[in-house]
Amino acid sequence: MKFKTLSLLTMLACSTSVFAAEQLNYQILVDKGNKAGEQLVTIGDNGDIKVRYIFKDNGRGPELDEVIKLNAAGVISDYQAKGNTTFGSVINEQFKLDGSTASWSTGKEQQQAKTDGKALYLPVDGSPFLASIAISAMAKNKTNSLPLLPSGTLKQEVVSELIVDKGGEKQQVQLLVQTGVGFEPSFVWATKGENARLFAYLAPGYLTLIEEGWQDNAKAMMDIQQKAETQLLEKVATELPKELHGLTVVRNARVFDSVTMQLSQPSDIYLLRGKITTIVPAGSLQSAVQHEIDAANRIVLPGLFDMHGHISRWEGLLHLAAGVTTLRDMGNDNATLQQMMDEIEQDQLLAPTIVPTGFLEGESAFSARNGFVISTLDEAKAAIDWYAAHGYPQLKIYNSFPKDILKQTVAYAHSRGLRVSGHVPAFLKAEDAVHAGFDEIQHINQLMLNFLVKPDTDTRTLDRFYLPAQQVADLDLNGKAVQDFITLLKDHNLSVDPTLATFDFLKKVDGTVGEPWRAIVKHLPPDIQRAYARAELDIPDEATAERYARSYAKMVEFTGMMYRAGIPVVAGTDELAGFTLQGELELLVKAGLTPSEALQVATLNGARFSRVEQHKGQIKAGYDADLLLVDGDPTQNIGDIRQLALVITQNKAIRPTTLYRQLGVEPFVKTEVTIRDFAEPAGQSGGKTRQGHRHLH
């Protein structure tokens, strides 16, 4: 899985202008205080800054060295960064301000721009300490905004303050919210005064980065930060969607039947309290309604399922804007996920309906510290009991899980009613996971490793990515080993969650955008566009790039072979929220599925393997009113899934154009769906002509 590391911080952009010799040490902690990295900052007498940054979690992470010079305005005049990204690609980024000319290079990207020397350069691959440059520059210039290079403006406001304590030493720090970079607001803690700098960055449920010695203040800071974030999120949840109180009709809809994969004749769909009450031929039922939505002969799909997410509180907007109305979360901090589910239920958080998967990992130096990390069978059973008691329908087993208790753990999970899926634990093959009783396997690389690993191959390392990239190109997909494996999966009734889109990074070379995001990248904020044009794996030459591309093509082909053999496929992403599911469906079509089959995978299969098929996945009376009104025809051209005009879910109507504008994304449709509201309560107007309606656009 591609858990987020500190990329949120690097996209903040933005270190100190304290022109006095100084050394700062930031500790990076995960999972109840386990050290996962550090950031060592040395500031010379002349103000020059050297940063050594390393972060390792889940067997991977970035490592880099930066040398930074600042000008009189407190922004970068010279910047050099060298190191490696999370998955091993080389970082070699440079920036120089020469008079009014700024020039920079990031891999293949080489650009220049004119500047007045007051704009802050935004690196693609920078350390979290770069946030201090913006904080310091704004404090120095007594402003709350800062122009950015190559483009954009970073804005900042103080939302709270706190006095922190370290063994009797006290100081006042402030919580800042920064906007203008990335998709969502960023919360950072800073010191006060003219020489303000980054003090801490807290990612709820995941990570704490804080100046050494001040760790005991993290909980109080987290409480304040989450309260401030909740207030912003509640405002979004209240203002952006339209509540559908009373009876609603969606008229003139061509309904996609996810079972037969056929389109209906124009139909009217009646909705009440978030459920579909009846579906009738268009115009055949005249019942008083409080909301009328004209689909205008659009295709109406069931809401989509993303079967592999790790949702954060701000990602819900991107998911919903892309038509994802249900998300299977495949590993999260348990308390944070429970909080989000409560907030969604109480209309305090705008996000898809979450189907939770319990995360179970073994203790090791490579552990991904989400959910429960265990060492013994009794601990594994206790974790499963917690998940069963909290209504989790599925368990996910991860890389470091002890192989000697795997079979007993799977059996116990089954006895408690949970499906079991996951990565293949280290030093085992996928076929071993099948024989241990797995119901599903995540990720195409985990399936391919079945043919590549040796008894001593440690797939907790980056080998789990590089081995498939290097060797699948030579794999005979029609050979006995592969065909026997497909038969094994079929005979044991396994489903597979290939996440093809996320593994496009195996072949992505620097300066190019991955295939799943090429259709949307120009719609994204400029800083996100730059990030998506960076390589992630170390691909040193054209021959390597060509080999990795052939390997990836075979992974796509293998997915199609599994589907045709009758092995159920689900559509999951494990990448950029919302947009990636659209790219995943295009890749399923590339694997040989028809567009309608890909839509069935993302609706009916999603409901089935989330265990919500009794009320989701179809447009049918009695089912949840999760509906997508789409321009174009995605049953013929799957790319039309991006032409989403309206989303209905959780008894709300949501315009993707509104959500995208909120996130700094250029919308994908120009037309508006009209929602007509009627004042009279349901059942009082009979067959009379309705009066007093108004149009909402």
C-alpha positions as CSV (number, residue, x, y, z in Angstrom):
1,M,0.0,0.0,0.0
2,K,1.2,3.5,-0.7
3,F,0.6,5.2,2.7
4,K,1.1,8.9,2.7
5,T,4.4,9.9,4.2
6,L,5.4,13.6,4.7
7,S,4.5,14.7,1.2
8,L,1.7,16.8,2.7
9,L,4.4,18.8,4.4
10,T,6.6,19.1,1.3
11,M,3.7,20.5,-0.6
12,L,3.2,23.2,2.0
13,A,6.4,24.6,0.8
14,C,8.0,26.4,2.8
15,S,13.0,27.5,7.0
16,T,14.2,30.1,9.0
17,S,15.6,33.5,8.6
18,V,17.3,33.4,12.0
19,F,20.8,34.7,11.1
20,A,22.6,33.3,14.0
21,A,24.4,30.0,14.5
22,E,21.9,27.5,15.6
23,Q,21.1,23.8,15.5
24,L,17.6,22.3,15.6
25,N,16.6,18.7,15.9
26,Y,13.1,17.6,15.0
27,Q,12.0,14.1,15.9
28,I,9.5,12.1,13.8
29,L,7.3,9.7,15.7
30,V,4.6,7.3,14.7
31,D,2.4,4.9,16.6
32,K,2.6,5.8,20.2
33,G,6.0,7.4,20.1
34,N,8.0,5.0,17.9
35,K,10.8,7.0,16.2
36,A,10.6,6.9,12.4
37,G,13.0,9.6,11.4
38,E,14.5,12.9,12.2
39,Q,15.3,16.3,10.7
40,L,18.6,17.9,11.7
41,V,18.9,21.6,10.8
42,T,22.1,23.6,11.0
43,I,21.9,27.4,10.5
44,G,25.3,29.1,10.0
45,D,26.4,32.5,11.2
46,N,25.6,33.9,7.8
47,G,22.1,32.4,7.8
48,D,22.9,29.5,5.4
49,I,20.9,26.4,6.2
50,K,21.8,22.7,6.0
51,V,19.1,20.1,6.5
52,R,19.5,16.4,6.9
53,Y,16.1,14.7,6.6
54,I,15.3,11.0,6.9
55,F,11.9,9.3,7.4
56,K,11.3,5.5,7.2
57,D,7.9,3.8,7.7
58,N,6.5,0.6,6.3
59,G,10.0,-0.3,5.0
60,R,10.5,2.8,2.9
61,G,10.7,6.6,3.0
62,P,12.5,9.6,1.7
63,E,16.1,10.6,2.6
64,L,17.7,13.9,1.5
65,D,20.2,16.7,2.2
66,E,19.4,20.3,1.5
67,V,21.6,23.4,1.3
68,I,19.6,26.7,1.4
69,K,20.4,30.4,1.2
70,L,17.9,33.1,1.8
71,N,17.8,36.7,0.5
72,A,16.9,39.9,2.4
73,A,13.2,39.2,1.9
74,G,13.6,35.9,3.7
75,V,12.8,33.7,0.7
76,I,15.1,31.2,-1.1
77,S,17.8,32.6,-3.2
78,D,19.8,29.4,-3.7
79,Y,18.6,25.8,-3.1
80,Q,20.1,22.4,-3.6
81,A,18.6,19.1,-2.6
82,K,20.1,15.6,-3.2
83,G,18.8,12.3,-2.0
84,N,16.1,9.7,-2.8
85,T,12.3,9.7,-2.7
86,T,10.1,7.2,-0.9
87,F,10.4,4.6,-3.6
88,G,14.0,5.2,-4.6
89,S,14.0,7.7,-7.5
90,V,16.8,10.2,-7.4
91,I,16.3,13.7,-6.0
92,N,18.5,16.3,-7.6
93,E,16.7,19.7,-7.3
94,Q,18.3,23.1,-7.8
95,F,17.0,26.7,-7.6
96,K,18.9,30.0,-8.1
97,L,17.8,33.6,-7.9
98,D,20.0,35.8,-10.1
99,G,18.8,39.4,-10.0
100,S,15.2,39.3,-11.4
101,T,15.6,35.8,-12.9
102,A,14.7,32.7,-11.1
103,S,15.8,29.3,-12.6
104,W,15.2,25.8,-11.3
105,S,15.6,22.2,-12.3
106,T,13.9,19.1,-11.0
107,G,15.0,16.1,-12.9
108,K,14.0,16.8,-16.5
109,E,12.1,20.0,-15.5
110,Q,14.1,23.1,-16.2
111,Q,12.4,26.4,-16.1
112,Q,12.9,30.1,-15.6
113,A,10.7,33.0,-14.5
114,K,11.0,36.7,-13.8
115,T,10.5,37.7,-10.2
116,D,10.8,40.6,-7.8
117,G,12.7,38.5,-5.3
118,K,9.8,38.2,-2.9
119,A,8.2,35.0,-4.2
120,L,9.1,31.8,-2.5
121,Y,10.2,28.8,-4.6
122,L,8.2,25.7,-4.0
123,P,10.4,22.5,-4.3
124,V,8.8,19.3,-5.6
125,D,10.9,17.1,-3.2
126,G,11.7,19.1,-0.1
127,S,12.0,18.5,3.6
128,P,9.3,19.4,6.1
129,F,11.6,22.1,7.4
130,L,10.9,24.1,4.3
131,A,7.6,25.1,5.9
132,S,9.6,27.4,8.2
133,I,10.8,29.5,5.3
134,A,7.2,30.6,4.6
135,I,6.4,31.0,8.3
136,S,9.5,33.1,8.9
137,A,9.2,35.2,5.7
138,M,5.6,36.1,6.5
139,A,6.6,37.0,10.1
140,K,9.5,39.1,8.9
141,N,7.4,41.0,6.4
142,K,4.3,41.2,8.7
143,T,2.0,39.7,6.1
144,N,-0.3,36.6,6.0
145,S,0.3,35.7,2.4
146,L,3.3,34.9,0.2
147,P,3.6,34.6,-3.6
148,L,5.0,31.3,-4.8
149,L,7.2,30.1,-7.6
150,P,6.4,28.7,-10.1
151,S,2.9,30.0,-9.3
152,G,0.3,30.5,-6.7
153,T,-0.1,32.2,-3.4
154,L,0.3,30.7,0.1
155,K,-2.0,32.2,2.7
156,Q,-1.8,31.7,6.4
157,E,-3.9,32.6,9.5
158,V,-3.5,32.0,13.2
159,V,-6.3,29.8,14.6
160,S,-5.1,29.0,18.1
161,E,-2.3,29.4,20.6
162,L,-0.8,27.2,23.4
163,I,1.8,27.5,26.1
164,V,4.1,24.5,25.9
165,D,6.4,23.2,28.6
166,K,9.7,21.3,28.6
167,G,10.9,20.6,32.1
168,G,9.9,24.0,33.3
169,E,11.0,25.8,30.2
170,K,7.9,27.4,28.6
171,Q,7.1,29.1,25.3
172,Q,4.0,30.1,23.4
173,V,3.4,28.4,20.1
174,Q,0.6,29.1,17.6
175,L,-1.5,26.9,15.3
176,L,-1.5,28.1,11.7
177,V,-3.7,27.1,8.9
178,Q,-2.1,27.5,5.5
179,T,-4.0,27.3,2.1
180,G,-3.0,27.7,-1.5
181,V,-0.9,24.6,-1.9
182,G,-2.3,21.1,-2.5
183,F,-5.9,20.2,-2.2
184,E,-6.5,20.9,1.4
185,P,-5.7,23.3,4.2
186,S,-2.5,22.4,6.1
187,F,-2.2,22.8,9.9
188,V,1.3,23.6,11.3
189,W,2.5,24.7,14.7
190,A,5.0,27.6,14.8
191,T,6.9,29.6,17.3
192,K,6.0,33.3,17.7
193,G,7.8,36.6,17.0
194,E,9.8,38.1,14.2
195,N,11.9,34.9,14.0
196,A,9.0,32.5,13.9
197,R,9.7,29.0,12.7
198,L,8.2,25.6,12.3
199,F,7.7,24.0,15.8
200,A,5.7,20.9,14.9
201,Y,3.6,19.2,12.3
202,L,0.9,16.7,13.5
203,A,-0.9,14.2,11.3
204,P,-3.8,12.9,13.5
205,G,-3.6,9.2,14.0
206,Y,-0.4,8.8,12.2
207,L,2.6,11.0,12.8
208,T,4.2,13.7,15.0
209,L,7.1,15.8,13.9
210,I,8.2,18.1,16.7
211,E,11.3,19.9,18.0
212,E,13.2,17.5,20.2
213,G,12.3,17.5,23.9
214,W,8.8,18.9,23.5
215,Q,7.1,15.6,22.6
216,D,5.0,15.6,25.8
217,N,3.0,18.5,24.5
218,A,1.9,16.7,21.4
219,K,-1.5,15.4,22.8
220,A,-2.6,18.8,23.9
221,M,-1.6,20.3,20.6
222,M,-3.4,17.5,18.7
223,D,-6.6,18.1,20.6
224,I,-6.6,21.8,19.7
225,Q,-5.7,21.1,16.1
226,Q,-8.4,18.5,15.6
227,K,-11.0,20.9,17.1
228,A,-9.9,23.6,14.6
229,E,-10.0,21.2,11.7
230,T,-13.4,19.9,12.7
231,Q,-14.8,23.4,12.6
232,L,-13.6,23.9,9.0
233,L,-14.8,20.5,7.9
234,E,-18.3,21.0,9.5
235,K,-18.6,24.3,7.6
236,V,-17.8,22.5,4.3
237,A,-20.2,19.6,5.1
238,T,-23.0,22.2,5.8
239,E,-22.5,24.6,2.9
240,L,-21.5,22.5,-0.1
241,P,-24.2,19.7,-0.4
242,K,-27.9,20.2,-0.8
243,E,-30.1,18.3,1.6
244,L,-33.0,16.4,0.0
245,H,-35.7,16.5,2.6
246,G,-38.9,14.8,1.7
247,L,-39.7,13.0,-1.5
248,T,-37.4,13.6,-4.5
249,V,-37.8,12.4,-8.1
250,V,-35.0,12.1,-10.7
251,R,-36.8,12.3,-14.0
252,N,-35.8,11.1,-17.5
253,A,-33.0,8.9,-16.4
254,R,-31.5,6.1,-18.4
255,V,-30.6,3.7,-15.6
256,F,-27.6,1.4,-15.8
257,D,-28.5,-2.0,-14.5
258,S,-25.3,-3.3,-12.8
259,V,-26.5,-6.9,-13.0
260,T,-27.5,-7.1,-16.7
261,M,-25.2,-4.3,-17.7
262,Q,-28.0,-2.8,-19.8
263,L,-29.5,0.7,-20.0
264,S,-33.2,1.2,-19.3
265,Q,-35.6,3.3,-21.3
266,P,-36.1,6.8,-19.8
267,S,-37.3,6.3,-16.2
268,D,-38.2,8.3,-13.1
269,I,-36.5,7.3,-9.8
270,Y,-38.2,8.3,-6.6
271,L,-36.1,8.8,-3.5
272,L,-37.0,9.3,0.2
273,R,-34.8,9.4,3.3
274,G,-31.8,8.3,1.3
275,K,-33.5,5.2,-0.2
276,I,-34.9,4.4,-3.6
277,T,-38.7,3.9,-3.2
278,T,-39.7,3.1,-6.8
279,I,-38.6,3.3,-10.4
280,V,-41.2,3.8,-13.1
281,P,-41.3,4.7,-16.8
282,A,-40.7,8.4,-17.3
283,G,-43.8,10.5,-16.7
284,S,-46.0,7.5,-15.6
285,L,-46.3,8.5,-12.0
286,Q,-47.4,12.0,-10.9
287,S,-46.9,12.3,-7.1
288,A,-46.2,15.5,-5.3
289,V,-42.5,15.9,-4.5
290,Q,-40.4,18.4,-2.7
291,H,-37.4,18.1,-5.1
292,E,-37.4,17.4,-8.8
293,I,-34.1,16.7,-10.6
294,D,-34.2,16.4,-14.4
295,A,-31.6,13.9,-15.6
296,A,-32.4,15.1,-19.2
297,N,-31.8,11.6,-20.6
298,R,-28.5,11.3,-18.9
299,I,-27.2,7.9,-17.9
300,V,-27.6,7.3,-14.2
301,L,-25.2,4.9,-12.6
302,P,-25.1,3.4,-9.1
303,G,-22.5,5.1,-6.9
304,L,-19.0,3.8,-7.4
305,F,-17.0,1.8,-4.9
306,D,-13.3,2.5,-4.2
307,M,-12.2,-0.8,-2.7
308,H,-8.8,0.3,-1.6
309,G,-8.6,3.6,0.3
310,H,-6.8,5.0,3.4
311,I,-9.1,7.9,3.8
312,S,-8.2,11.2,5.6
313,R,-10.7,13.8,6.8
314,W,-10.2,16.0,3.7
315,E,-10.2,13.4,1.0
316,G,-13.9,12.9,1.0
317,L,-14.5,15.9,-1.3
318,L,-12.2,14.4,-4.0
319,H,-13.9,11.0,-3.7
320,L,-17.4,12.3,-3.9
321,A,-16.6,14.7,-6.8
322,A,-15.5,11.6,-8.8
323,G,-18.6,9.6,-7.9
324,V,-17.1,7.4,-5.2
325,T,-20.0,7.1,-2.7
326,T,-18.7,4.1,-0.8
327,L,-15.1,3.5,0.2
328,R,-13.6,0.4,1.7
329,D,-10.9,1.6,4.0
330,M,-8.0,-0.8,3.9
331,G,-6.0,0.3,6.9
332,N,-6.1,3.3,9.1
333,D,-5.6,4.5,12.7
334,N,-8.5,2.8,14.4
335,A,-9.6,5.7,16.6
336,T,-9.3,8.2,13.7
337,L,-11.4,6.0,11.4
338,Q,-14.1,5.5,14.0
339,Q,-14.2,9.3,14.5
340,M,-14.6,9.9,10.8
341,M,-17.4,7.3,10.5
342,D,-19.2,9.0,13.4
343,E,-18.8,12.4,11.8
344,I,-20.1,11.2,8.5
345,E,-23.2,9.7,10.2
346,Q,-23.8,13.0,12.1
347,D,-23.4,15.1,8.9
348,Q,-20.3,16.8,10.3
349,L,-18.0,15.4,7.5
350,L,-18.6,15.3,3.8
351,A,-17.2,11.9,2.6
352,P,-18.3,8.6,1.1
353,T,-19.9,5.9,3.3
354,I,-16.9,4.0,4.8
355,V,-16.7,0.2,5.0
356,P,-13.9,-0.4,7.5
357,T,-11.2,-3.1,7.2
358,G,-9.3,-4.1,10.2
359,F,-5.5,-3.8,9.8
360,L,-3.3,-6.4,11.4
361,E,0.5,-6.3,11.3
362,G,3.3,-8.1,12.9
363,E,6.0,-6.5,15.0
364,S,9.2,-5.8,13.1
365,A,11.6,-3.0,12.1
366,F,9.5,-2.8,8.9
367,S,6.1,-2.6,10.4
368,A,3.4,-0.3,9.1
369,R,2.0,1.0,12.3
370,N,-1.7,1.3,11.7
371,G,-4.5,-0.7,13.4
372,F,-3.0,-3.4,15.6
373,V,0.7,-4.5,15.6
374,I,1.0,-7.9,17.2
375,S,3.6,-10.6,18.1
376,T,1.5,-13.6,19.3
377,L,-1.6,-15.5,18.3
378,D,-3.4,-14.3,21.5
379,E,-2.7,-10.7,20.5
380,A,-4.0,-11.4,17.0
381,K,-7.2,-12.9,18.4
382,A,-7.7,-9.9,20.7
383,A,-7.4,-7.6,17.8
384,I,-9.8,-9.6,15.7
385,D,-12.3,-9.5,18.6
386,W,-12.0,-5.7,18.7
387,Y,-12.7,-5.5,15.0
388,A,-15.6,-8.0,15.1
389,A,-17.2,-6.1,18.0
390,H,-16.9,-2.8,16.1
391,G,-18.7,-4.3,13.0
392,Y,-15.7,-4.6,10.6
393,P,-16.6,-7.1,7.8
394,Q,-13.0,-7.7,6.8
395,L,-9.5,-8.1,8.1
396,K,-6.3,-7.1,6.3
397,I,-3.1,-8.9,7.1
398,Y,0.2,-7.1,6.3
399,N,3.8,-7.6,5.3
400,S,5.4,-8.4,8.7
401,F,2.7,-10.7,10.0
402,P,4.3,-13.8,11.6
403,K,3.9,-16.7,9.1
404,D,3.9,-19.3,11.9
405,I,0.5,-18.1,13.2
406,L,-1.0,-17.1,9.8
407,K,-3.3,-20.1,9.3
408,Q,-4.7,-20.0,12.9
409,T,-5.3,-16.3,12.6
410,V,-7.2,-16.6,9.4
411,A,-9.3,-19.4,10.8
412,Y,-10.1,-17.4,13.9
413,A,-11.1,-14.3,11.8
414,H,-13.4,-16.5,9.8
415,S,-14.9,-17.9,12.9
416,R,-15.7,-14.3,14.0
417,G,-17.4,-13.7,10.6
418,L,-14.7,-11.6,8.9
419,R,-13.4,-12.0,5.4
420,V,-9.6,-12.1,5.3
421,S,-7.4,-10.3,2.7
422,G,-4.1,-8.6,2.6
423,H,-0.5,-8.5,1.4
424,V,1.4,-11.7,1.3
425,P,3.5,-11.9,4.6
426,A,7.2,-11.8,4.1
427,F,9.0,-15.0,3.1
428,L,5.8,-16.5,1.8
429,K,4.2,-16.7,-1.7
430,A,0.7,-15.8,-2.8
431,E,-0.1,-19.5,-3.1
432,D,0.8,-19.9,0.6
433,A,-1.7,-17.1,1.5
434,V,-4.3,-18.9,-0.6
435,H,-3.7,-22.2,1.3
436,A,-3.8,-20.3,4.6
437,G,-7.4,-19.3,3.8
438,F,-7.2,-15.8,2.4
439,D,-10.4,-14.6,0.7
440,E,-8.7,-11.8,-1.3
441,I,-5.2,-10.5,-2.2
442,Q,-4.4,-6.9,-2.5
443,H,-2.2,-5.4,-5.3
444,I,-0.9,-6.8,-8.6
445,N,2.7,-6.9,-7.4
446,Q,1.7,-9.2,-4.5
447,L,0.3,-11.6,-7.1
448,M,3.3,-11.4,-9.4
449,L,5.8,-12.0,-6.6
450,N,4.4,-15.5,-6.4
451,F,6.6,-16.3,-9.4
452,L,9.6,-14.2,-8.4
453,V,10.4,-14.6,-4.7
454,K,12.9,-17.0,-3.2
455,P,12.8,-18.4,0.3
456,D,15.0,-15.6,1.5
457,T,13.4,-12.7,-0.4
458,D,12.3,-10.0,2.1
459,T,9.2,-8.4,0.5
460,R,9.0,-5.9,3.3
461,T,11.7,-3.9,1.5
462,L,11.5,-2.1,-1.8
463,D,12.2,-5.5,-3.5
464,R,8.4,-5.9,-3.6
465,F,8.3,-3.2,-6.2
466,Y,11.6,-3.6,-8.0
467,L,11.4,-7.4,-8.5
468,P,8.1,-7.2,-10.4
469,A,9.4,-4.2,-12.4
470,Q,12.6,-6.0,-13.4
471,Q,11.3,-9.6,-13.9
472,V,7.7,-9.8,-15.0
473,A,8.7,-8.7,-18.5
474,D,10.2,-12.2,-18.9
475,L,7.3,-14.1,-17.3
476,D,5.4,-16.5,-19.6
477,L,1.7,-15.8,-18.8
478,N,0.6,-18.8,-20.8
479,G,3.1,-21.1,-19.0
480,K,2.1,-23.8,-16.6
481,A,3.1,-22.0,-13.4
482,V,0.9,-19.0,-14.2
483,Q,-2.0,-21.1,-15.4
484,D,-1.8,-23.3,-12.4
485,F,-1.9,-20.2,-10.1
486,I,-5.0,-18.8,-11.9
487,T,-6.7,-22.2,-11.4
488,L,-5.7,-22.1,-7.7
489,L,-7.2,-18.7,-7.2
490,K,-10.4,-19.8,-9.0
491,D,-10.7,-23.1,-7.1
492,H,-10.4,-21.3,-3.8
493,N,-12.9,-18.6,-4.7
494,L,-10.5,-15.7,-4.2
495,S,-11.2,-12.1,-5.3
496,V,-8.4,-9.8,-6.3
497,D,-7.8,-6.1,-5.7
498,P,-5.1,-5.3,-8.3
499,T,-4.8,-1.5,-7.9
500,L,-3.4,-1.3,-11.4
501,A,-3.4,2.5,-11.4
502,T,-1.2,2.9,-8.4
503,F,1.4,0.5,-9.9
504,D,1.7,2.7,-13.0
505,F,4.5,4.3,-10.9
506,L,6.7,1.2,-11.7
507,K,7.2,2.5,-15.3
508,K,6.8,6.3,-14.8
509,V,9.9,8.1,-15.9
510,D,10.8,11.6,-14.9
511,G,9.1,14.4,-16.7
512,T,6.0,12.3,-17.6
513,V,2.6,11.9,-16.0
514,G,1.4,8.4,-15.3
515,E,-1.3,7.0,-17.6
516,P,-4.1,7.0,-15.1
517,W,-3.8,10.8,-14.5
518,R,-3.0,12.1,-18.0
519,A,-6.6,13.0,-18.7
520,I,-7.0,15.1,-15.5
521,V,-3.6,16.5,-14.7
522,K,-4.1,19.8,-16.4
523,H,-7.2,20.3,-14.2
524,L,-5.1,20.1,-11.0
525,P,-3.4,22.8,-9.0
526,P,0.1,23.7,-10.4
527,D,2.0,22.2,-7.5
528,I,0.1,18.9,-7.8
529,Q,0.9,18.9,-11.6
530,R,4.6,19.2,-10.9
531,A,4.5,16.4,-8.3
532,Y,2.7,14.0,-10.8
533,A,5.4,14.6,-13.4
534,R,8.1,13.1,-11.1
535,A,9.5,9.5,-11.3
536,E,9.1,7.4,-8.2
537,L,11.3,4.4,-8.9
538,D,14.9,4.7,-9.8
539,I,14.9,4.3,-13.6
540,P,18.4,5.1,-14.7
541,D,18.2,4.7,-18.4
542,E,15.9,4.0,-21.4
543,A,16.6,0.3,-21.4
544,T,15.4,0.0,-17.8
545,A,12.4,2.2,-18.6
546,E,11.5,-0.1,-21.5
547,R,11.8,-3.2,-19.4
548,Y,9.7,-1.8,-16.6
549,A,7.0,-0.8,-19.1
550,R,6.9,-4.3,-20.5
551,S,6.6,-5.7,-17.0
552,Y,3.7,-3.4,-16.2
553,A,1.9,-4.2,-19.5
554,K,2.0,-7.9,-18.5
555,M,0.5,-7.1,-15.1
556,V,-2.4,-5.4,-16.8
557,E,-2.7,-8.4,-19.2
558,F,-2.6,-10.8,-16.2
559,T,-5.5,-8.9,-14.6
560,G,-7.6,-9.5,-17.7
561,M,-6.7,-13.1,-17.7
562,M,-7.9,-13.5,-14.1
563,Y,-11.1,-11.8,-14.9
564,R,-11.8,-14.0,-18.0
565,A,-11.0,-17.1,-15.9
566,G,-13.9,-16.1,-13.5
567,I,-11.8,-14.7,-10.7
568,P,-13.7,-11.7,-9.3
569,V,-11.9,-8.4,-9.6
570,V,-12.6,-5.3,-7.5
571,A,-11.7,-1.7,-8.3
572,G,-9.4,-0.2,-5.7
573,T,-6.9,2.6,-5.9
574,D,-4.5,3.2,-2.9
575,E,-3.5,6.5,-4.6
576,L,-4.9,10.0,-5.3
577,A,-8.5,10.1,-4.1
578,G,-11.3,10.1,-6.7
579,F,-9.4,10.6,-9.9
580,T,-7.4,7.3,-9.5
581,L,-10.6,5.2,-9.6
582,Q,-11.4,6.6,-12.9
583,G,-8.0,5.7,-14.2
584,E,-8.4,2.2,-12.6
585,L,-11.5,1.6,-14.7
586,E,-9.7,2.7,-17.9
587,L,-7.0,0.2,-17.1
588,L,-9.5,-2.6,-16.5
589,V,-10.8,-1.8,-20.0
590,K,-7.3,-1.9,-21.3
591,A,-7.0,-5.4,-19.6
592,G,-9.9,-6.6,-21.8
593,L,-13.0,-5.8,-19.9
594,T,-15.8,-3.9,-21.7
595,P,-16.7,-0.5,-20.3
596,S,-19.9,-2.0,-18.9
597,E,-18.0,-4.8,-17.2
598,A,-15.7,-2.3,-15.6
599,L,-18.7,-0.4,-14.3
600,Q,-20.1,-3.6,-12.9
601,V,-16.8,-4.2,-11.2
602,A,-16.9,-0.8,-9.6
603,T,-20.6,-1.1,-8.5
604,L,-21.9,-4.6,-8.1
605,N,-18.6,-6.3,-7.2
606,G,-17.8,-3.4,-4.8
607,A,-21.0,-4.0,-2.9
608,R,-20.6,-7.8,-2.9
609,F,-17.1,-7.8,-1.6
610,S,-17.8,-5.1,0.9
611,R,-20.8,-7.2,2.2
612,V,-23.3,-4.4,1.5
613,E,-24.9,-6.0,-1.5
614,Q,-28.3,-6.1,0.1
615,H,-28.6,-2.3,-0.1
616,K,-25.9,-0.9,-2.3
617,G,-24.4,-1.5,-5.8
618,Q,-27.7,-1.4,-7.8
619,I,-30.3,1.2,-8.7
620,K,-33.3,-0.7,-7.3
621,A,-36.2,-0.1,-5.0
622,G,-35.2,-0.4,-1.4
623,Y,-31.6,0.3,-2.1
624,D,-29.5,3.3,-1.0
625,A,-30.0,6.3,-3.2
626,D,-26.4,6.5,-4.4
627,L,-26.8,7.8,-7.9
628,L,-24.5,9.4,-10.4
629,L,-25.8,11.6,-13.3
630,V,-23.2,11.4,-16.1
631,D,-22.8,13.3,-19.3
632,G,-21.8,11.1,-22.3
633,D,-21.9,7.4,-22.2
634,P,-19.4,5.5,-20.0
635,T,-20.9,2.2,-21.1
636,Q,-19.3,2.8,-24.5
637,N,-16.4,5.1,-23.5
638,I,-15.2,4.5,-20.0
639,G,-13.5,7.9,-20.0
640,D,-16.9,9.5,-19.8
641,I,-17.0,8.5,-16.2
642,R,-15.2,11.8,-15.6
643,Q,-18.1,13.8,-17.0
644,L,-20.0,13.7,-13.8
645,A,-22.8,16.3,-13.5
646,L,-24.4,15.4,-10.1
647,V,-23.9,13.0,-7.2
648,I,-26.7,11.9,-4.9
649,T,-25.8,10.1,-1.7
650,Q,-26.6,10.1,2.0
651,N,-29.8,12.0,1.2
652,K,-27.8,14.9,-0.3
653,A,-27.3,16.2,-3.8
654,I,-23.7,17.3,-4.6
655,R,-22.4,19.1,-7.6
656,P,-18.8,17.9,-8.5
657,T,-18.2,21.3,-10.1
658,T,-18.7,22.9,-6.7
659,L,-16.4,20.5,-4.9
660,Y,-13.7,20.8,-7.5
661,R,-13.7,24.6,-7.4
662,Q,-13.4,24.4,-3.6
663,L,-10.3,22.3,-4.1
664,G,-8.7,24.4,-6.8
665,V,-9.5,21.9,-9.6
666,E,-10.9,22.9,-13.0
667,P,-14.2,21.2,-13.3
668,F,-14.8,18.6,-16.0
669,V,-18.4,19.4,-17.0
670,K,-20.0,22.7,-18.2
671,T,-23.6,21.8,-17.9
672,E,-25.7,22.2,-14.8
673,V,-28.4,19.9,-13.5
674,T,-31.5,21.8,-12.4
675,I,-32.9,20.9,-9.0
676,R,-36.5,22.3,-8.6
677,D,-37.8,22.8,-5.1
678,F,-41.5,22.8,-4.2
679,A,-42.8,24.5,-1.1
680,E,-45.8,22.3,-0.3
681,P,-45.3,19.2,1.9
682,A,-45.4,15.8,0.2
683,G,-48.9,14.5,-0.4
684,Q,-50.8,17.8,-0.1
685,S,-50.9,18.9,-3.8
686,G,-52.4,15.8,-5.2
687,G,-52.6,16.1,-9.0
688,K,-52.8,19.9,-9.0
689,T,-50.4,22.0,-11.0
690,R,-47.4,22.8,-8.8
691,Q,-46.7,26.4,-8.1
692,G,-44.0,28.5,-6.5
693,H,-41.0,26.4,-7.5
694,R,-37.6,27.9,-7.8
695,H,-34.5,26.9,-9.8
696,L,-31.2,26.1,-8.1
697,H,-28.1,26.1,-10.3
